[in-house]
Amino acid sequence: MPKPLLGRPVAKALSHDVRKTVETWKSRGVQPKLVTLLANDDHAASVYANQKKRIAERLGIQCDVIELPQQSDTEAIVRQIQALNDDPSVHGIMIEMPLAPSVDVQRVVGAIHALKDVDGLSPCHSFAKPTPEAALYPATPLACIRLLKHYGYQLKGADVTLVGCGQTVGMPLLHLLIAEGATVAACHEHTRDVRAHLRDSEIAIVAVGKGGLLGPDMVHDGLTVVDVGISQGENGDVQGDLAPEAAAKTKAYTPTPGGVGAVTTVQIFANLMHAMELQEAAGMV
Amino acid sequence: MPKPLLGRPVAKALSHDVRKTVETWKSRGVQPKLVTLLANDDHAASVYANQKKRIAERLGIQCDVIELPQQSDTEAIVRQIQALNDDPSVHGIMIEMPLAPSVDVQRVVGAIHALKDVDGLSPCHSFAKPTPEAALYPATPLACIRLLKHYGYQLKGADVTLVGCGQTVGMPLLHLLIAEGATVAACHEHTRDVRAHLRDSEIAIVAVGKGGLLGPDMVHDGLTVVDVGISQGENGDVQGDLAPEAAAKTKAYTPTPGGVGAVTTVQIFANLMHAMELQEAAGMV
């Protein structure tokens, strides 16, 4: 029987660590604080921002959501970010995507102070150093690595197939996996034979967002699948890239929902703790 | 018989293009200009800087080598770079590595204006966009791609094994290859079975710097090897990562010397032309 790798126990262990670090900061008179910028009227963005706020509060972290005026242009957003960069009481800055099409996303993202970029949005930060210790990386790729380690997987020397090489998840994962010592076969829409790569791998990380992309003929009972893909099925249900019939044929897999996503929501705050550590070393806290 | 993929014809074709673009700029009253900063007393660095100058002059490009005072610290180098950033007659800035151990390389590299970073040194620039058209990438990885295309190789969908994932060559190559649509198996020192990956690939790019790393038992007659590794043999000769006995068993290979290196020296100036185009679009020229 394949083993479901649940996100919840990983998130729980991580929450415990984060809460302890938060307490230490508080005992030193510092209230950890994240600011989320909401610069669009996207309903989902507002839902995410509020969800983040709830989790933050459970962890003892202050989370302010700043709603920017509807028509904010690049300059206005950059000015707002610079004010937050200069505010020593703010330890992390996040931007809820998507921004309005007229906004220069690269400029906005680049304006965030490297040590407050808890979402690892800027490639200057997330690709700057090969080790996860030295920089802030996006939460989802970090959550994948954390989940695998939690369940005892050894990444050094492991043969991993990565399916999906997008800028948000796939490419940062590629950097992280290589930094961990994994050999990675990077597959994507132009790959001729994804199955051949999966056949020779012990771990697959799938981040495409096409429900059921990995069918039962693609997997094998020596394969662990970390499923990062999220899409909506015809009935409106959230579904992963791994088809349920395929999950049954693996060695282990992360369920959707209940897999990586649960870890990601806490990883953001683990990033905030990491950011505060880097800020302290830089004399900013 | 394996086909040697010589760098010279590629470099010649590229030189022709660069020279034509230089002439167009000159006819508009603009003298293309590269500045190389020499901030150490390394003999090799000085040799490289002067070699670059000679090639530049053959292409009609002005190339100034600025020797910084021996004890220049990070601040002094950054100030020098900022002056060059602000000088509209300077279109490209390069730094001869290595810098002194006391210098903060990340800060120095990060100080170069994104559109003048012709060496693609900063990850903010080289990893910022997934397409080679949109940003300045390091010359060596670009030279590998150019050489393969010159000899008619189709990268979209191709199975490529990359051996060596260093920050200077391997990782930027990984980004470029994926942007070109290649499926890439990223191998390195922790990879258990490089041979298995090579067996399933049609192209290998090797960038390790260990002479003869790829022996005859690693290759096959369907494999094209692009050899980027450079090291010095016991007799002082320059040698590649592909052993000569292995080269004889491939479908095609780049010789060392006479392969990628010959293309790289011109690619730097192709980057300068690309940088000038981006600068013009940004109203800087």
Chai-1 contact restraints between the chains, C-beta under 6 A:
chainA,res_idxA,chainB,res_idxB,connection_type,confidence,min_distance_angstrom,max_distance_angstrom,comment,restraint_id
A,P123,B,C124,contact,1.0,0.0,6.0,A-B,restraint_1
A,P123,B,F127,contact,1.0,0.0,6.0,A-B,restraint_2
A,P123,B,A128,contact,1.0,0.0,6.0,A-B,restraint_3
A,C124,B,P123,contact,1.0,0.0,6.0,A-B,restraint_4
A,C124,B,C124,contact,1.0,0.0,6.0,A-B,restraint_5
A,F127,B,P123,contact,1.0,0.0,6.0,A-B,restraint_6
A,F127,B,F127,contact,1.0,0.0,6.0,A-B,restraint_7
A,A128,B,P123,contact,1.0,0.0,6.0,A-B,restraint_8
A,K156,B,H190,contact,1.0,0.0,6.0,A-B,restraint_9
A,G157,B,H190,contact,1.0,0.0,6.0,A-B,restraint_10
A,G157,B,R192,contact,1.0,0.0,6.0,A-B,restraint_11
A,C165,B,I178,contact,1.0,0.0,6.0,A-B,restraint_12
A,I178,B,C165,contact,1.0,0.0,6.0,A-B,restraint_13
A,I178,B,A186,contact,1.0,0.0,6.0,A-B,restraint_14
A,G181,B,H190,contact,1.0,0.0,6.0,A-B,restraint_15
A,T183,B,C187,contact,1.0,0.0,6.0,A-B,restraint_16
A,T183,B,T191,contact,1.0,0.0,6.0,A-B,restraint_17
A,V184,B,A186,contact,1.0,0.0,6.0,A-B,restraint_18
A,A185,B,A185,contact,1.0,0.0,6.0,A-B,restraint_19
A,A186,B,I178,contact,1.0,0.0,6.0,A-B,restraint_20
A,A186,B,V184,contact,1.0,0.0,6.0,A-B,restraint_21
A,C187,B,T183,contact,1.0,0.0,6.0,A-B,restraint_22
A,H190,B,K156,contact,1.0,0.0,6.0,A-B,restraint_23
A,H190,B,G157,contact,1.0,0.0,6.0,A-B,restraint_24
A,H190,B,G181,contact,1.0,0.0,6.0,A-B,restraint_25
A,T191,B,T183,contact,1.0,0.0,6.0,A-B,restraint_26
A,R192,B,G157,contact,1.0,0.0,6.0,A-B,restraint_27
